[in-house]
Amino acid sequence: MKLIRDRGKMKWQGMLMPEHVKKIKEFDWNDSKKKKPELDEQQVQVMEDTICDVMAANQYLCLTYFNKDDFHLMIGKVHYIDPVKRNYE
């Protein structure tokens, strides 16, 4: 009786052309890197008004910001606004 010898994963290796491997790597890299959103003046003004309203009411604020190719979440109270530097404490 002759046994069938299966090569397992080895038979699937090398099925992709080098150009395909390169495109797959580029696609994965571009997918993980997020783009910084572009805000117009009206959107910025609405956000600033909301922050001022929350600060006046002494409420908590949930803020999502963009830093180093990713979005971050911050929750807290706003105590001070520096209008020149647009910093919030």
Secondary structure, 3 states (H helix, E strand, C coil): CCCCCCCHHHHHCCCCCHHHHHHHHHHHHHHHCCCCCCCCHHHHHHHHHHHHHHHHHCCEEEEEEEECCEEEEEEEECCCEECCCCEEC
